[in-house]
C-alpha cells in the first residue's frame, strides 16, 4: 500500500472516547516531538531542507517553522481554555504564515530550539492538569466548532508525527 504524500500517517480522526491512558500517551507524544523531529532531520543537507515533501507542498524548512508556529498557537489555546469560559480563539492562515520570510529563510535551528522549550512548558502544563480540565473547550471560528482540550491534545499528538513523516519522505528520496 502506497503512502499518501499529503497524509503519510493518515488524516486525523477525532477520538470518540478518551481515556486517561490516551491522555498520557498523547502527552508523551508531545514531549517526544522535538527529539523525534531532530532525529528525522539528522544528516539532511541544506539542499534537502529547501525541498518540498510533495509537489505543491512546503519545504522542510517551512514544515519545521510551521510546527513552531502551530504548536505555539496550540499552547496559547490551551491556556485560554484553562483561564476563560469557552473562549473564541484566533484562527490564522497557516499557508500565509509559511510564506513569510522567517519560514522560508531562517535557519531551522531557531525553531528547533523554540519547539524544545515550548514543549517542555506545554508538557509541564499538561501534566499539571486534572482530568476534568481536558473537557474544557474553546471555539474555533475557522472550523466552526467547539474543541475540547482532549481532542486538541490528540490532534497535536498526531500533528507532530504527521510532519515528521513528511521529513522522512524527503530523506528517503
Secondary structure in CASP SS format (residue, H / E / C, confidence):
PFRMAT SS
TARGET T0000
AUTHOR 0000-0000-0000
METHOD secondary structure of the structure
MODEL  1
X C 1.00
X C 1.00
X C 1.00
X C 1.00
X C 1.00
X C 1.00
X C 1.00
X C 1.00
X C 1.00
X C 1.00
X C 1.00
X C 1.00
X C 1.00
X C 1.00
X C 1.00
X C 1.00
X C 1.00
X C 1.00
X C 1.00
X H 1.00
X H 1.00
X H 1.00
X H 1.00
X H 1.00
X H 1.00
X H 1.00
X H 1.00
X H 1.00
X H 1.00
X H 1.00
X H 1.00
X H 1.00
X H 1.00
X H 1.00
X H 1.00
X H 1.00
X H 1.00
X H 1.00
X H 1.00
X H 1.00
X H 1.00
X C 1.00
X C 1.00
X C 1.00
X C 1.00
X H 1.00
X H 1.00
X H 1.00
X H 1.00
X C 1.00
X C 1.00
X E 1.00
X C 1.00
X C 1.00
X C 1.00
X C 1.00
X C 1.00
X C 1.00
X E 1.00
X H 1.00
X H 1.00
X H 1.00
X H 1.00
X H 1.00
X H 1.00
X H 1.00
X H 1.00
X H 1.00
X H 1.00
X H 1.00
X H 1.00
X H 1.00
X H 1.00
X H 1.00
X H 1.00
X H 1.00
X H 1.00
X H 1.00
X H 1.00
X H 1.00
X H 1.00
X H 1.00
X H 1.00
X C 1.00
X C 1.00
X C 1.00
X C 1.00
X E 1.00
X E 1.00
X C 1.00
X C 1.00
X C 1.00
X C 1.00
X H 1.00
X H 1.00
X H 1.00
X H 1.00
X H 1.00
X H 1.00
X C 1.00
X H 1.00
X H 1.00
X H 1.00
X H 1.00
X C 1.00
X C 1.00
X C 1.00
X H 1.00
X H 1.00
X H 1.00
X H 1.00
X H 1.00
X H 1.00
X H 1.00
X H 1.00
X H 1.00
X H 1.00
X H 1.00
X H 1.00
X H 1.00
X H 1.00
X H 1.00
X H 1.00
X H 1.00
X H 1.00
X H 1.00
X H 1.00
X H 1.00
X C 1.00
X C 1.00
X H 1.00
X H 1.00
X H 1.00
X H 1.00
X H 1.00
X C 1.00
X E 1.00
X E 1.00
X E 1.00
X E 1.00
X C 1.00
X C 1.00
X C 1.00
X C 1.00
X E 1.00
X E 1.00
X E 1.00
X E 1.00
X H 1.00
X H 1.00
X H 1.00
X H 1.00
X H 1.00
X H 1.00
X H 1.00
X H 1.00
X H 1.00
X H 1.00
X H 1.00
X H 1.00
X H 1.00
X H 1.00
X H 1.00
X H 1.00
X H 1.00
X H 1.00
X H 1.00
X H 1.00
X H 1.00
X H 1.00
X H 1.00
X C 1.00
X C 1.00
END
